[in-house]
Amino acid sequence: MNFLDELTADQRDLIVSLPYRVGLYVSESDQTGGDESDAEEMEALESIITAYAGEVFGSETVQYVISETVKRKSEWNKWSENLEAVQDDCNHAIDILSEHVDAKEVSSFKAHLVEIGENVALAFREYSEKTPMLDKLKMYYYYYKNKSSAAKQKKQPKTWEQFLNISLDERKALCDIAHALGTSYV
Protein backbone atom coordinates (compact mmCIF):
# COMPACT_ATOMS: atom_id res chain seq x y z
CA MET A 1 0.00 0.00 0.00
CA ASN A 2 1.32 3.47 -0.85
CA PHE A 3 0.24 6.90 0.33
CA LEU A 4 -2.01 7.40 -2.73
CA ASP A 5 -4.30 4.68 -1.38
CA GLU A 6 -4.94 6.84 1.71
CA LEU A 7 -6.26 9.78 -0.32
CA THR A 8 -9.77 10.57 -1.47
CA ALA A 9 -10.41 10.13 -5.19
CA ASP A 10 -10.31 13.92 -5.72
CA GLN A 11 -7.03 14.28 -3.82
CA ARG A 12 -5.49 11.43 -5.78
CA ASP A 13 -6.67 12.90 -9.11
CA LEU A 14 -5.23 16.29 -8.17
CA ILE A 15 -1.79 14.96 -7.30
CA VAL A 16 -1.53 12.41 -10.10
CA SER A 17 -2.60 14.91 -12.76
CA LEU A 18 -0.05 17.57 -11.79
CA PRO A 19 3.01 16.24 -13.64
CA TYR A 20 1.03 16.43 -16.88
CA ARG A 21 -0.81 19.65 -16.03
CA VAL A 22 2.33 21.52 -14.98
CA GLY A 23 4.10 20.56 -18.22
CA LEU A 24 1.09 21.59 -20.26
CA TYR A 25 0.74 24.85 -18.31
CA VAL A 26 4.32 25.81 -19.18
CA SER A 27 3.88 24.79 -22.82
CA GLU A 28 0.64 26.74 -23.18
CA SER A 29 2.13 29.84 -21.53
CA ASP A 30 3.99 30.77 -24.70
CA GLN A 31 2.04 31.18 -27.91
CA THR A 32 5.07 31.93 -30.12
CA GLY A 33 6.52 29.19 -32.27
CA GLY A 34 3.11 28.15 -33.55
CA ASP A 35 1.94 24.60 -34.16
CA GLU A 36 5.50 23.33 -34.59
CA SER A 37 6.54 24.34 -31.08
CA ASP A 38 3.26 23.08 -29.59
CA ALA A 39 3.73 19.67 -31.23
CA GLU A 40 7.36 19.39 -30.12
CA GLU A 41 6.51 20.41 -26.57
CA MET A 42 3.64 17.89 -26.39
CA GLU A 43 5.95 15.12 -27.62
CA ALA A 44 8.51 16.23 -25.07
CA LEU A 45 5.94 16.23 -22.27
CA GLU A 46 4.82 12.70 -23.06
CA SER A 47 8.41 11.50 -23.37
CA ILE A 48 9.46 13.18 -20.13
CA ILE A 49 6.62 11.74 -18.09
CA THR A 50 7.04 8.29 -19.61
CA ALA A 51 10.80 8.36 -19.01
CA TYR A 52 10.34 9.49 -15.42
CA ALA A 53 7.97 6.60 -14.81
CA GLY A 54 10.73 4.18 -15.79
CA GLU A 55 13.44 5.81 -13.67
CA VAL A 56 14.29 4.92 -10.13
CA PHE A 57 14.24 8.01 -7.95
CA GLY A 58 15.37 8.58 -4.43
CA SER A 59 11.72 9.41 -3.84
CA GLU A 60 9.03 6.78 -3.59
CA THR A 61 6.38 9.50 -3.71
CA VAL A 62 7.52 10.79 -7.08
CA GLN A 63 7.79 7.24 -8.39
CA TYR A 64 4.23 6.38 -7.35
CA VAL A 65 2.77 9.62 -8.68
CA ILE A 66 4.51 9.56 -12.06
CA SER A 67 3.74 5.87 -12.58
CA GLU A 68 0.08 6.59 -11.90
CA THR A 69 0.19 9.60 -14.26
CA VAL A 70 1.37 7.34 -17.08
CA LYS A 71 -1.17 4.62 -16.26
CA ARG A 72 -3.91 7.21 -16.57
CA LYS A 73 -2.81 8.60 -19.94
CA SER A 74 -6.35 8.17 -21.23
CA GLU A 75 -7.35 11.03 -18.90
CA TRP A 76 -4.70 13.51 -20.11
CA ASN A 77 -7.11 15.21 -22.47
CA LYS A 78 -9.52 15.83 -19.57
CA TRP A 79 -6.61 17.06 -17.41
CA SER A 80 -5.79 19.70 -20.02
CA GLU A 81 -8.87 21.69 -19.01
CA ASN A 82 -8.87 24.55 -16.52
CA LEU A 83 -5.12 25.20 -16.69
CA GLU A 84 -5.60 28.55 -14.97
CA ALA A 85 -6.11 26.55 -11.75
CA VAL A 86 -2.70 24.83 -11.93
CA GLN A 87 -1.03 27.20 -9.47
CA ASP A 88 -3.78 26.73 -6.89
CA ASP A 89 -3.69 22.98 -7.54
CA CYS A 90 0.06 22.93 -6.87
CA ASN A 91 -0.43 24.73 -3.59
CA HIS A 92 -3.26 22.41 -2.56
CA ALA A 93 -1.31 19.28 -3.56
CA ILE A 94 1.62 20.31 -1.36
CA ASP A 95 -0.75 20.73 1.58
CA ILE A 96 -2.15 17.23 0.97
CA LEU A 97 1.26 15.64 0.51
CA SER A 98 2.59 17.31 3.66
CA GLU A 99 -0.05 15.46 5.67
CA HIS A 100 0.86 12.05 4.22
CA VAL A 101 4.60 11.93 3.45
CA ASP A 102 7.75 13.38 5.00
CA ALA A 103 9.25 16.75 4.07
CA LYS A 104 12.00 15.18 1.94
CA GLU A 105 9.39 13.48 -0.26
CA VAL A 106 7.39 16.72 -0.58
CA SER A 107 10.55 18.59 -1.58
CA SER A 108 11.37 15.96 -4.19
CA PHE A 109 7.85 16.19 -5.63
CA LYS A 110 8.18 19.97 -5.93
CA ALA A 111 11.56 19.70 -7.64
CA HIS A 112 10.29 17.13 -10.15
CA LEU A 113 7.26 19.21 -11.08
CA VAL A 114 9.47 22.23 -11.81
CA GLU A 115 11.89 20.00 -13.70
CA ILE A 116 9.08 18.61 -15.87
CA GLY A 117 7.95 22.14 -16.71
CA GLU A 118 11.48 23.23 -17.49
CA ASN A 119 12.15 20.24 -19.73
CA VAL A 120 9.00 21.01 -21.71
CA ALA A 121 10.17 24.61 -22.14
CA LEU A 122 13.59 23.42 -23.29
CA ALA A 123 12.02 21.29 -26.04
CA PHE A 124 11.64 24.14 -28.52
CA ARG A 125 13.53 27.42 -28.89
CA GLU A 126 11.16 30.26 -29.59
CA TYR A 127 13.95 32.85 -29.87
CA SER A 128 15.54 33.61 -33.23
CA GLU A 129 17.02 36.46 -35.22
CA LYS A 130 13.46 37.77 -35.58
CA THR A 131 13.06 38.25 -31.83
CA PRO A 132 12.56 41.96 -31.04
CA MET A 133 15.62 43.75 -29.64
CA LEU A 134 13.81 44.64 -26.40
CA ASP A 135 13.11 40.95 -25.73
CA LYS A 136 16.76 40.12 -26.45
CA LEU A 137 17.89 42.75 -23.95
CA LYS A 138 15.47 41.37 -21.37
CA MET A 139 16.95 37.91 -21.94
CA TYR A 140 20.50 39.17 -21.29
CA TYR A 141 19.30 40.86 -18.13
CA TYR A 142 17.43 37.76 -16.89
CA TYR A 143 20.34 35.50 -17.80
CA TYR A 144 22.78 37.41 -15.63
CA LYS A 145 20.21 37.76 -12.87
CA ASN A 146 19.68 33.97 -13.07
CA LYS A 147 23.41 33.32 -12.85
CA SER A 148 23.64 35.51 -9.76
CA SER A 149 20.65 33.80 -8.11
CA ALA A 150 22.03 30.36 -8.90
CA ALA A 151 25.38 31.28 -7.36
CA LYS A 152 23.68 32.54 -4.18
CA GLN A 153 21.72 29.30 -3.93
CA LYS A 154 24.81 27.23 -4.75
CA LYS A 155 23.08 25.80 -7.83
CA GLN A 156 24.51 25.25 -11.28
CA PRO A 157 23.37 28.06 -13.60
CA LYS A 158 21.99 27.27 -17.02
CA THR A 159 24.20 27.78 -20.02
CA TRP A 160 23.33 30.62 -22.39
CA GLU A 161 22.05 28.05 -24.93
CA GLN A 162 19.79 26.41 -22.36
CA PHE A 163 18.60 29.79 -21.19
CA LEU A 164 17.62 30.83 -24.73
CA ASN A 165 15.39 27.78 -25.08
CA ILE A 166 13.09 29.10 -22.38
CA SER A 167 11.03 32.10 -23.48
CA LEU A 168 10.12 34.96 -21.17
CA ASP A 169 6.53 33.65 -20.96
CA GLU A 170 7.71 30.12 -20.15
CA ARG A 171 10.14 31.50 -17.57
CA LYS A 172 7.30 33.44 -15.93
CA ALA A 173 5.14 30.28 -15.91
CA LEU A 174 7.98 28.30 -14.30
CA CYS A 175 8.47 31.01 -11.66
CA ASP A 176 4.72 31.02 -10.99
CA ILE A 177 4.69 27.24 -10.57
CA ALA A 178 7.73 27.32 -8.30
CA HIS A 179 6.14 30.07 -6.21
CA ALA A 180 2.89 28.07 -5.92
CA LEU A 181 4.94 25.09 -4.76
CA GLY A 182 6.79 27.19 -2.19
CA THR A 183 10.14 26.89 -3.91
CA SER A 184 12.19 28.93 -6.37
CA TYR A 185 13.16 28.62 -10.00
CA VAL A 186 16.61 29.60 -11.24
Secondary structure, 3 states (H helix, E strand, C coil): CCHHHHCCHHHHHHHHHHHHHHHHHHHHHCCCCHHHHHHHHHHHHHHHHHHHHHCCCCCHHHHHHHHHHHHCHHHHHHHCCCHHHHHHHHHHHHHHHHHHCCHHHHHHHHHHHHHHHHHHHHCCCCCCCCCCHHHHHHHHHHHHHHHHHHHHCCCCCCCHHHHHCCCHHHHHHHHHHHHHHCCCCC
